[in-house]
Amino acid sequence: MEEVMALSEPEQNTWINRPEYSEVSEDRIVIVSDANTDFWENTYYDFSHYTGHVYGKETESDFTFQVRVKADFSALYDQAGIFIGGTETAWIKAGIEFNDGQPSIGCVVTNNNSDWSTGLFPGNPGDFWMRVTSKSDVIRIQYSIDGKNWPLLRLCTWPGTRKRFIGVMCCSPKRKGLSAEFTEILLTTPLDSDLHDLS
């Protein structure tokens, strides 16, 4: 993919809920989570949380965003991955989340209420890749265990406005100090591959 904009350029980017500690360089972003951080809206738990950490930028263009994620998940609901934001009640997050005693791959699509899909992760949860492609109002989310093969994780419609905030995400609802490292960051024009093309 041809890179069209670098997510790690500080002058072009901003935070949703900047953490107490972070590092941003040309080719690497590190987020260490504050306590009680999460993104969730209503469903099952009857609470609204918009306290997770995201570093990224706004765009009104179609795009593909891809990143490598390394993190040490150990506490319930530890999570790291990618985030697409519209408003506090219209957003998508996807990545690894620690639940039921193990890290799982999952996606939450929120449009006033959160819709969570999750399943067992077949690779090393401490080192994985995420990719999201946005074309018109369609969102395609993929993951990879090796940076080469990209199974489909979620296909959905975008719940927000044309302007989206795209970035890397880290949360820890039950503790402080989840460290997530993001590298191999690409934000490009959208891929135009077949839905079941794994490349």
Residue pairs with C-beta under 8 A, 6 or more apart in sequence:
1 64
1 66
1 186
1 188
1 189
1 191
2 188
2 189
3 186
3 187
3 188
4 187
4 188
4 189
5 12
5 57
5 187
6 12
6 26
6 185
6 187
7 13
7 29
7 55
7 56
7 57
7 65
7 67
7 166
7 167
7 168
7 185
7 187
8 24
8 25
8 26
8 27
8 28
8 29
8 185
10 24
12 57
13 24
13 55
13 56
13 57
13 167
14 55
14 56
14 57
15 53
15 54
15 55
16 50
16 52
16 53
16 54
16 56
16 83
16 85
16 165
16 167
17 34
17 37
17 50
17 51
17 52
17 53
17 54
18 53
19 31
19 32
19 33
19 34
19 37
19 53
19 170
20 32
20 34
21 32
22 29
22 30
22 31
22 32
22 53
22 55
23 29
23 30
24 30
24 55
27 183
27 185
28 181
28 182
28 183
29 55
29 168
29 181
29 182
29 183
29 185
30 179
30 180
30 181
30 182
31 53
31 55
31 80
31 168
31 170
31 179
31 180
31 182
32 170
32 177
32 178
32 179
32 180
33 52
33 53
33 170
33 171
33 172
33 175
33 176
33 177
33 178
33 179
33 180
34 53
34 172
34 176
35 172
35 175
35 176
36 51
36 173
37 51
37 52
37 53
37 170
37 171
37 172
37 173
38 49
38 51
38 52
38 77
38 79
38 171
38 173
39 49
39 50
39 51
39 52
39 83
39 91
39 93
39 108
39 110
39 169
39 171
40 47
40 48
40 49
40 108
40 110
40 114
41 48
41 49
41 50
41 89
41 110
41 112
41 113
41 114
42 48
42 112
42 113
42 114
43 113
43 114
43 115
43 116
48 88
48 89
49 173
50 88
51 171
52 79
52 83
52 93
52 169
52 170
52 171
53 169
53 170
53 171
54 83
54 85
54 165
54 167
54 168
54 169
55 167
55 168
56 83
56 165
56 166
56 167
56 168
57 165
57 166
57 167
57 187
58 163
58 164
58 165
58 166
59 163
59 164
59 166
59 187
60 162
60 163
60 164
61 189
62 134
62 135
62 136
62 189
62 190
63 133
63 134
63 166
63 187
63 188
63 189
63 190
64 131
64 132
64 133
64 134
64 186
64 187
64 188
64 189
64 190
64 191
65 82
65 131
65 132
65 133
65 166
65 186
65 187
65 188
66 129
66 130
66 131
66 132
66 184
66 185
66 186
66 187
66 188
67 82
67 129
67 130
67 131
67 168
67 182
67 183
67 184
67 185
67 186
68 127
68 128
68 129
68 147
68 182
68 183
68 184
68 185
69 80
69 81
69 95
69 96
69 127
69 128
69 129
69 130
69 168
69 180
69 181
69 182
70 126
70 127
70 180
70 181
70 183
71 78
71 80
71 96
71 126
71 170
71 178
71 179
71 180
71 181
72 126
72 178
72 179
73 79
73 80
73 96
73 97
73 98
73 103
73 125
73 126
73 178
74 98
75 98
75 172
75 174
75 175
75 178
76 98
76 99
76 173
76 174
77 97
77 98
77 99
77 171
77 172
77 173
77 174
78 97
78 98
78 103
78 171
78 172
78 174
78 175
78 178
79 93
79 95
79 96
79 97
79 98
79 169
79 170
79 171
79 172
79 178
80 95
80 96
80 168
80 169
80 170
80 171
80 178
80 180
81 93
81 94
81 95
81 96
81 130
81 168
81 169
82 93
82 94
82 95
82 130
82 132
82 141
82 166
82 167
82 168
82 169
83 91
83 92
83 93
83 165
83 166
83 167
83 168
83 169
84 91
84 92
84 93
84 132
84 134
84 139
84 158
84 164
84 165
84 166
85 91
85 92
85 160
85 164
85 165
85 166
85 167
86 158
86 159
86 160
86 161
86 163
86 164
86 165
87 160
87 161
89 110
89 111
89 112
90 110
90 111
90 112
90 159
90 160
90 161
91 110
91 159
91 160
92 107
92 108
92 109
92 110
92 132
92 139
92 141
92 156
92 158
92 159
93 107
93 108
93 169
94 106
94 107
94 108
94 130
94 132
94 141
94 143
94 153
94 154
95 105
95 106
95 128
95 130
95 143
95 169
96 103
96 104
96 105
96 106
96 121
96 125
96 128
97 103
97 104
97 106
97 118
98 104
99 118
102 120
102 125
103 121
103 125
104 118
104 119
104 120
104 121
105 118
105 119
105 120
105 121
105 143
105 153
106 116
106 117
106 118
106 119
107 116
107 117
107 118
107 141
107 153
107 154
108 114
108 115
108 116
108 117
109 115
109 139
109 154
109 156
109 159
110 159
111 159
111 160
117 154
121 128
121 145
122 145
123 145
123 146
124 145
128 143
128 144
128 145
129 143
129 144
129 145
129 146
129 147
129 150
129 184
130 141
130 142
130 143
130 144
131 141
131 142
131 143
131 144
131 150
132 139
132 140
132 141
132 142
132 166
133 139
133 140
133 142
133 190
133 191
134 140
134 158
134 164
134 166
134 190
135 190
137 157
137 158
138 155
138 156
138 157
138 158
139 154
139 155
139 156
139 157
139 158
140 152
140 154
140 155
140 195
141 152
141 153
141 154
141 155
141 156
142 150
142 151
142 152
142 153
143 150
143 151
143 153
144 150
144 151
147 184
148 199
149 198
149 199
150 198
150 199
151 198
152 195
152 196
155 195
158 164
166 187
168 180
168 182
168 185
170 178
170 180
171 178
172 178
193 199
